[in-house]
Amino acid sequence: MRAATDTIAAVATPAGHGGLGVVRVSGPAVRTIASALCGIEPVARHAHFAAFRAADGATLDRGLALYFPAPHSFTGEDVLELHAHGSPVVLDRLVRRVCELGARPARAGEFSERAFLNGKFDLAQAEAIADLIAARSEAQARAAQRSLEGEFSQRVRALVEVVVRLRVEVEAAIDFAEDASESASRETLARLFVDATAQHAALLAAARRGVRLTDGLHAVIVGEPNVGKSSLMNALAGSERAIVTDIPGTTRDVLREAVVFDGVELTLADTAGLRESADVVEGEGIRRARAELARADIVLRVVEHEPVAAPGELFVGAPAGATRILIVNKIDLADRLPQRSERDGVVTIALSARTGAGLDLLREALRHAVVGTAADGVFSARTRHVLALERAGVHLAAARAGQASTAAELVAEELSVTQRALGEITGVFTSEDLLGAIFSTFCIGK
């Protein structure tokens, strides 16, 4: 809990013209500002229709003033919201007038930062606010709402509780090494380690799904020149996004298009044809294509004919966990029917990007690839959460492995570091630098 000594103000609605704009003010000078600006003695959670006055008494605008006294406000401080007309000029004049009366312009994310510091929610929930604002699909919005309501934080805290119980058992063994109940303690430790490891594995898997959902899935279309990659991109995007010609090497850079499958955003990337080339520009395009492939969630490998080799050999360079879909294109030229098959974890679909035959099979395969990401119960997460969980997992595994052969003091230290890594997610253990980096990504007024 940290009491602010200054008052901050910012426009809380998006930049641009609109019917309504909101200026948010938070801090100890709120009541004084409300009195001088609106000529009112604010009543808690009551909408006052008022004229907003300049220093010389001229009317800046007329609108609603709402007052939320501490601690029952978003930030936990006294908060004043000024609802005015949504002109950028009017809102800027209001902010400048509020600053004349004792406030200062808020930093990006400073309202949410104060709410976190005042115990209104933890750090993971604060980040979920930004994720909810930035949501580009229904599934992203649902996941962010679950994190905002505390689902992610509750699971982290549940794991921390098990780690704390482990620390109690280990440190008790250090203090009472001659106790007759040592064997019982060993059984308790074994059970707790199993519980902690299982909870950690489930939470890490869920967080990774949450990151993919928050960031959006990345699907890359790769293959040799002139196999129909750009035609496939246009067919899936529903527009002439990529240039299609019979000349090899037409695509030189990475083209991206966002599509939504079952509420999950999927970014399609069309890439340069994979081949050896002496052309400097095309060579750079091929290098970028391989870089896109290396970070793909879904790889669409396009060929003209059924491969003789095992399908998996065509996906060299793809991440181990990526979904692999082999697309045999141009079936219209061979008078073939659309077909779907699966072998060695690779889904093969025969289709024609030009005529559209078989595209429904590909869309269904893409839908199946994203369904786990959009499953009920998925919460939003960020890369920093996954990294913290991975660090916690390393130290938890070290503690578990060392309980039989390592000094108890070292096991206790590994568990302490595990708890600290988990605490970084919710903000229990967080440096000022990390807080600054996190909240600086929020929008002004939030």
C-alpha positions as CSV (number, residue, x, y, z in Angstrom):
1,M,0.0,0.0,0.0
2,R,1.5,3.3,-1.1
3,A,-0.4,6.6,-0.6
4,A,0.1,9.0,-3.5
5,T,0.9,12.6,-2.6
6,D,0.1,14.0,-6.0
7,T,-2.9,14.0,-8.3
8,I,-2.9,12.8,-11.9
9,A,-5.1,13.5,-14.9
10,A,-5.5,12.2,-18.4
11,V,-8.0,11.6,-21.2
12,A,-9.3,8.1,-20.7
13,T,-11.1,7.6,-24.0
14,P,-9.4,6.9,-27.4
15,A,-7.9,9.7,-29.4
16,G,-10.1,11.2,-32.1
17,H,-13.6,12.8,-32.4
18,G,-16.6,11.2,-30.8
19,G,-19.9,12.0,-29.0
20,L,-18.4,11.5,-25.6
21,G,-14.9,11.9,-24.1
22,V,-13.8,11.2,-20.5
23,V,-11.1,12.9,-18.5
24,R,-10.1,10.9,-15.4
25,V,-8.5,12.5,-12.3
26,S,-7.1,10.6,-9.3
27,G,-5.4,11.7,-6.1
28,P,-5.8,13.8,-3.0
29,A,-6.7,17.0,-4.7
30,V,-9.8,15.6,-6.5
31,R,-12.4,17.3,-4.2
32,T,-10.7,20.7,-4.5
33,I,-10.5,20.3,-8.3
34,A,-14.2,19.4,-8.5
35,S,-15.2,22.4,-6.5
36,A,-13.1,24.9,-8.5
37,L,-13.8,23.4,-12.0
38,C,-17.5,22.4,-11.6
39,G,-18.6,24.6,-8.7
40,I,-20.0,21.6,-6.8
41,E,-19.4,19.7,-3.6
42,P,-19.2,16.2,-5.1
43,V,-21.4,13.5,-3.8
44,A,-20.1,9.9,-4.0
45,R,-21.3,8.0,-7.1
46,H,-23.7,10.7,-8.1
47,A,-23.8,12.1,-11.6
48,H,-23.6,15.9,-11.4
49,F,-24.6,17.9,-14.5
50,A,-22.2,20.9,-14.4
51,A,-20.5,23.6,-16.4
52,F,-16.7,23.1,-16.5
53,R,-15.2,26.5,-15.9
54,A,-11.9,28.1,-17.0
55,A,-9.9,30.3,-14.6
56,D,-11.7,33.4,-15.9
57,G,-15.1,31.8,-15.4
58,A,-15.7,31.0,-19.1
59,T,-17.4,27.7,-19.9
60,L,-15.1,25.1,-21.4
61,D,-17.9,22.6,-21.8
62,R,-20.9,21.2,-20.0
63,G,-21.2,17.6,-19.0
64,L,-21.3,15.1,-16.2
65,A,-19.0,14.9,-13.2
66,L,-18.8,11.7,-11.2
67,Y,-16.9,11.3,-7.9
68,F,-15.7,8.0,-6.4
69,P,-14.2,8.4,-3.0
70,A,-11.3,6.3,-1.7
71,P,-11.0,3.4,-1.3
72,H,-14.0,2.5,-3.4
73,S,-12.7,3.5,-6.8
74,F,-10.6,2.1,-9.6
75,T,-7.3,3.4,-8.2
76,G,-8.2,3.1,-4.5
77,E,-7.8,6.9,-4.3
78,D,-10.4,9.7,-4.7
79,V,-11.3,9.7,-8.4
80,L,-13.2,12.3,-10.5
81,E,-14.5,11.5,-14.0
82,L,-15.5,14.4,-16.3
83,H,-17.8,13.3,-19.1
84,A,-17.6,15.9,-21.9
85,H,-18.1,16.2,-25.6
86,G,-15.5,14.0,-27.4
87,S,-13.6,16.8,-29.2
88,P,-9.8,16.5,-28.8
89,V,-9.6,20.2,-28.3
90,V,-12.3,20.3,-25.6
91,L,-10.7,17.3,-23.7
92,D,-7.2,18.9,-24.0
93,R,-8.5,22.1,-22.5
94,L,-10.1,20.2,-19.7
95,V,-6.9,18.4,-18.9
96,R,-4.9,21.6,-18.9
97,R,-7.5,23.3,-16.6
98,V,-7.3,20.3,-14.2
99,C,-3.5,20.6,-14.2
100,E,-3.8,24.3,-13.4
101,L,-5.8,23.3,-10.4
102,G,-3.1,21.0,-8.9
103,A,-3.0,17.8,-11.0
104,R,-0.2,16.7,-13.4
105,P,-0.5,14.7,-16.6
106,A,-0.5,10.9,-15.9
107,R,2.1,8.6,-17.3
108,A,1.0,5.7,-19.5
109,G,-0.6,3.1,-17.3
110,E,-0.3,5.2,-14.1
111,F,-4.0,4.8,-13.1
112,S,-3.6,1.0,-13.2
113,E,-0.3,1.1,-11.5
114,R,-1.8,3.0,-8.6
115,A,-4.7,0.5,-8.4
116,F,-2.1,-2.3,-8.2
117,L,0.0,-0.5,-5.5
118,N,-3.2,0.2,-3.5
119,G,-4.2,-3.5,-3.5
120,K,-7.2,-3.2,-5.9
121,F,-5.9,-6.2,-7.9
122,D,-2.6,-8.0,-8.5
123,L,-0.2,-7.6,-11.3
124,A,-1.6,-10.4,-13.5
125,Q,-5.1,-8.8,-13.2
126,A,-3.7,-5.4,-14.1
127,E,-2.1,-6.8,-17.3
128,A,-5.4,-8.5,-18.1
129,I,-7.0,-5.0,-18.2
130,A,-4.6,-4.0,-21.0
131,D,-5.2,-7.4,-22.7
132,L,-9.0,-6.8,-22.6
133,I,-8.7,-3.4,-24.1
134,A,-6.4,-4.7,-26.9
135,A,-8.5,-7.8,-27.6
136,R,-9.0,-8.4,-31.3
137,S,-11.4,-11.3,-31.1
138,E,-14.1,-12.7,-28.9
139,A,-11.9,-15.5,-27.6
140,Q,-9.2,-13.0,-26.6
141,A,-11.8,-10.9,-24.8
142,R,-13.2,-13.9,-22.9
143,A,-9.7,-15.0,-21.9
144,A,-8.7,-11.6,-20.7
145,Q,-11.9,-11.3,-18.7
146,R,-11.1,-14.6,-16.9
147,S,-7.6,-13.3,-16.0
148,L,-9.1,-10.0,-14.8
149,E,-11.5,-11.9,-12.6
150,G,-8.5,-13.7,-11.0
151,E,-8.6,-17.2,-12.5
152,F,-4.9,-17.1,-13.4
153,S,-3.9,-15.5,-10.1
154,Q,-5.9,-18.0,-8.1
155,R,-4.0,-20.9,-9.8
156,V,-0.7,-19.3,-9.2
157,R,-1.6,-18.7,-5.5
158,A,-2.7,-22.3,-5.1
159,L,0.7,-23.5,-6.4
160,V,2.5,-21.1,-4.1
161,E,0.6,-22.6,-1.1
162,V,1.9,-26.0,-2.0
163,V,5.5,-24.6,-2.3
164,V,5.1,-22.9,1.1
165,R,4.0,-26.1,2.7
166,L,7.1,-27.8,1.1
167,R,9.3,-25.1,2.6
168,V,7.7,-25.6,6.0
169,E,8.4,-29.3,5.9
170,V,12.0,-28.9,4.7
171,E,12.9,-26.1,7.1
172,A,11.3,-28.0,10.0
173,A,13.5,-31.0,9.1
174,I,16.5,-28.6,9.3
175,D,15.5,-27.3,12.7
176,F,14.5,-30.7,14.2
177,A,16.8,-33.1,12.5
178,E,16.6,-35.7,15.3
179,D,12.8,-35.7,15.4
180,A,11.3,-39.2,15.4
181,S,8.7,-38.2,12.8
182,E,11.4,-37.9,10.0
183,S,10.0,-40.8,8.0
184,A,6.5,-39.3,8.1
185,S,8.0,-36.0,6.9
186,R,9.6,-37.8,4.0
187,E,6.3,-39.2,2.9
188,T,4.7,-35.8,3.3
189,L,7.5,-34.2,1.2
190,A,7.1,-36.8,-1.6
191,R,3.3,-36.2,-1.7
192,L,3.7,-32.5,-1.8
193,F,6.4,-32.6,-4.5
194,V,4.1,-34.7,-6.7
195,D,1.2,-32.3,-6.1
196,A,3.4,-29.2,-6.9
197,T,4.9,-30.7,-10.0
198,A,1.5,-31.7,-11.4
199,Q,0.0,-28.2,-10.6
200,H,3.0,-26.5,-12.2
201,A,2.9,-28.6,-15.4
202,A,-0.9,-27.9,-15.8
203,L,-0.4,-24.2,-15.1
204,L,2.5,-23.8,-17.5
205,A,0.6,-25.5,-20.3
206,A,-2.4,-23.3,-19.7
207,A,-0.2,-20.2,-19.6
208,R,1.4,-21.1,-22.9
209,R,-2.1,-21.5,-24.5
210,G,-3.0,-18.1,-23.0
211,V,0.1,-16.5,-24.6
212,R,-0.8,-17.9,-28.0
213,L,-4.4,-16.7,-27.6
214,T,-3.3,-13.2,-26.4
215,D,-0.7,-12.8,-29.2
216,G,-2.7,-14.6,-31.9
217,L,-1.6,-17.7,-33.7
218,H,1.0,-17.5,-36.4
219,A,0.4,-19.6,-39.6
220,V,3.2,-19.6,-42.3
221,I,2.7,-20.7,-45.9
222,V,5.9,-22.1,-47.3
223,G,7.0,-24.1,-50.3
224,E,9.0,-23.9,-53.6
225,P,8.3,-21.1,-56.1
226,N,5.1,-21.3,-58.2
227,V,3.4,-24.0,-56.1
228,G,0.4,-21.7,-55.4
229,K,1.3,-20.1,-52.0
230,S,0.1,-16.7,-52.9
231,S,-3.1,-18.1,-54.5
232,L,-3.7,-20.0,-51.2
233,M,-3.1,-16.8,-49.2
234,N,-5.7,-14.9,-51.3
235,A,-8.2,-17.7,-51.0
236,L,-8.0,-17.9,-47.2
237,A,-7.9,-14.1,-46.8
238,G,-10.9,-13.6,-49.2
239,S,-9.1,-10.9,-51.1
240,E,-6.3,-10.3,-53.6
241,R,-3.8,-9.7,-50.9
242,A,-0.8,-11.3,-52.7
243,I,0.4,-10.8,-56.3
244,V,-0.1,-14.0,-58.4
245,T,1.9,-14.6,-61.6
246,D,3.6,-17.5,-63.4
247,I,7.0,-15.9,-62.8
248,P,9.0,-17.7,-60.1
249,G,10.1,-15.5,-57.2
250,T,7.2,-13.0,-57.4
251,T,6.9,-12.9,-53.6
252,R,10.0,-11.3,-52.2
253,D,8.9,-10.1,-48.7
254,V,6.6,-11.6,-46.0
255,L,2.9,-10.7,-46.6
256,R,0.6,-10.9,-43.6
257,E,-3.1,-11.1,-43.3
258,A,-5.2,-11.6,-40.1
259,V,-8.2,-14.0,-40.2
260,V,-10.4,-15.3,-37.4
261,F,-11.3,-18.9,-36.8
262,D,-13.8,-19.7,-34.1
263,G,-13.0,-16.4,-32.3
264,V,-9.2,-16.9,-32.5
265,E,-7.1,-14.5,-34.5
266,L,-4.8,-16.3,-36.9
267,T,-2.1,-14.3,-38.8
268,L,-1.3,-15.8,-42.2
269,A,2.1,-15.2,-43.6
270,D,2.9,-15.7,-47.3
271,T,6.6,-16.2,-47.9
272,A,9.1,-16.2,-50.7
273,G,9.6,-19.6,-52.5
274,L,12.2,-21.8,-50.9
275,R,15.1,-22.4,-53.3
276,E,18.7,-21.5,-53.9
277,S,19.0,-18.1,-55.5
278,A,21.8,-15.7,-56.5
279,D,19.5,-12.8,-56.5
280,V,20.3,-10.6,-53.4
281,V,16.7,-9.4,-52.9
282,E,15.1,-12.8,-53.4
283,G,17.8,-14.3,-51.1
284,E,16.8,-11.9,-48.3
285,G,13.1,-12.9,-48.9
286,I,14.1,-16.6,-48.5
287,R,16.0,-15.8,-45.3
288,R,12.9,-14.1,-43.9
289,A,10.7,-17.0,-45.0
290,R,12.9,-19.4,-42.9
291,A,12.8,-17.1,-39.9
292,E,8.9,-17.0,-40.2
293,L,8.9,-20.8,-40.4
294,A,11.1,-21.1,-37.2
295,R,8.5,-19.3,-35.1
296,A,5.3,-20.7,-36.6
297,D,2.4,-22.2,-34.6
298,I,1.0,-23.7,-37.8
299,V,2.9,-24.5,-40.9
300,L,1.1,-24.8,-44.3
301,R,3.6,-26.6,-46.6
302,V,2.4,-26.3,-50.2
303,V,3.5,-28.8,-53.0
304,E,2.1,-29.7,-56.4
305,H,2.5,-33.4,-56.2
306,E,2.2,-36.1,-53.4
307,P,5.7,-36.4,-51.9
308,V,7.6,-39.7,-52.2
309,A,9.3,-39.2,-48.9
310,A,7.6,-39.2,-45.5
311,P,5.5,-36.0,-45.2
312,G,7.4,-35.0,-42.0
313,E,10.6,-34.5,-43.9
314,L,9.1,-31.5,-45.7
315,F,8.8,-29.5,-42.4
316,V,12.5,-29.1,-41.6
317,G,13.0,-25.9,-39.7
318,A,9.5,-25.8,-38.1
319,P,9.2,-25.7,-34.3
320,A,8.7,-29.1,-32.6
321,G,5.2,-28.2,-31.4
322,A,3.9,-26.6,-34.6
323,T,0.8,-28.0,-36.3
324,R,1.9,-29.4,-39.7
325,I,-0.5,-29.3,-42.7
326,L,0.7,-30.5,-46.1
327,I,-1.2,-29.0,-49.0
328,V,-1.2,-30.7,-52.4
329,N,-2.3,-27.9,-54.6
330,K,-3.5,-27.6,-58.2
331,I,-5.7,-30.8,-58.2
332,D,-7.8,-29.1,-60.9
333,L,-4.9,-29.7,-63.3
334,A,-4.8,-33.4,-62.6
335,D,-8.6,-33.8,-62.5
336,R,-8.5,-35.0,-58.8
337,L,-11.1,-34.7,-56.1
338,P,-10.4,-32.9,-52.8
339,Q,-9.1,-35.3,-50.1
340,R,-7.9,-35.3,-46.5
341,S,-5.6,-37.8,-44.9
342,E,-3.2,-38.0,-41.9
343,R,0.1,-39.7,-41.4
344,D,2.8,-39.4,-38.8
345,G,1.2,-36.3,-37.3
346,V,1.0,-34.5,-40.6
347,V,-2.5,-33.7,-42.1
348,T,-2.4,-33.8,-45.9
349,I,-5.1,-32.0,-47.9
350,A,-5.5,-32.1,-51.7
351,L,-7.1,-29.0,-53.0
352,S,-7.2,-26.3,-55.6
353,A,-6.5,-22.7,-54.4
354,R,-7.5,-21.4,-57.8
355,T,-11.0,-23.0,-58.0
356,G,-11.6,-23.3,-54.2
357,A,-12.1,-27.1,-54.3
358,G,-11.0,-28.5,-51.0
359,L,-10.6,-25.2,-49.2
360,D,-13.4,-26.2,-46.8
361,L,-11.2,-29.2,-45.7
362,L,-8.3,-26.8,-45.0
363,R,-10.4,-24.4,-43.1
364,E,-11.7,-27.3,-41.0
365,A,-8.1,-28.3,-40.3
366,L,-7.2,-24.8,-39.3
367,R,-10.3,-24.6,-37.1
368,H,-9.2,-27.9,-35.4
369,A,-5.7,-26.5,-34.8
370,V,-7.0,-23.4,-33.0
371,V,-9.8,-25.1,-31.0
372,G,-7.5,-26.0,-28.1
373,T,-6.3,-22.4,-27.8
374,A,-9.8,-21.1,-27.6
375,A,-11.1,-23.8,-25.3
376,D,-13.3,-22.8,-22.4
377,G,-11.3,-22.0,-19.3
378,V,-8.3,-20.5,-21.2
379,F,-7.1,-17.3,-19.5
380,S,-4.9,-14.6,-21.0
381,A,-1.2,-14.7,-20.3
382,R,2.0,-13.0,-21.4
383,T,5.5,-14.2,-22.3
384,R,6.9,-12.9,-19.0
385,H,4.4,-15.2,-17.1
386,V,5.6,-18.2,-19.0
387,L,9.2,-17.3,-18.4
388,A,8.5,-17.0,-14.7
389,L,6.8,-20.3,-14.6
390,E,9.6,-22.0,-16.5
391,R,12.1,-20.6,-14.0
392,A,9.9,-21.8,-11.1
393,G,9.8,-25.3,-12.8
394,V,13.6,-25.5,-13.0
395,H,14.1,-24.7,-9.3
396,L,11.2,-26.9,-8.2
397,A,12.6,-29.9,-10.2
398,A,16.1,-29.2,-8.6
399,A,14.5,-29.2,-5.1
400,R,12.7,-32.4,-5.8
401,A,15.7,-34.2,-7.3
402,G,18.0,-33.0,-4.5
403,Q,15.8,-33.9,-1.5
404,A,17.5,-37.4,-1.1
405,S,21.1,-36.4,-2.0
406,T,21.5,-32.7,-1.3
407,A,21.7,-30.8,2.0
408,A,18.3,-29.7,3.2
409,E,19.5,-26.1,3.3
410,L,20.0,-26.2,-0.5
411,V,16.6,-27.8,-1.1
412,A,15.1,-25.0,1.0
413,E,16.9,-22.4,-1.1
414,E,15.6,-23.9,-4.4
415,L,12.0,-23.8,-3.0
416,S,12.5,-20.2,-1.9
417,V,13.6,-19.2,-5.5
418,T,10.6,-21.2,-6.8
419,Q,8.2,-19.1,-4.7
420,R,9.9,-15.9,-5.7
421,A,9.6,-16.7,-9.4
422,L,5.9,-17.4,-9.0
423,G,5.4,-14.3,-6.9
424,E,6.7,-12.2,-9.9
425,I,3.6,-13.2,-11.8
426,T,1.1,-11.6,-9.3
427,G,3.5,-8.9,-8.1
428,V,4.3,-10.3,-4.7
429,F,8.0,-10.1,-5.6
430,T,8.5,-7.4,-8.2
431,S,11.2,-4.8,-8.8
432,E,10.4,-1.2,-9.5
433,D,12.1,-1.5,-12.9
434,L,9.8,-4.4,-13.9
435,L,6.7,-2.5,-12.7
436,G,7.7,0.5,-14.8
437,A,8.3,-1.7,-17.9
438,I,4.9,-3.4,-17.5
439,F,2.8,-0.3,-16.9
440,S,4.5,1.7,-19.6
441,T,2.9,-0.5,-22.2
442,F,-0.6,0.6,-21.1
443,C,-2.4,3.4,-22.8
444,I,-2.6,6.9,-21.3
445,G,-5.6,7.3,-19.1
446,K,-5.5,3.6,-18.0
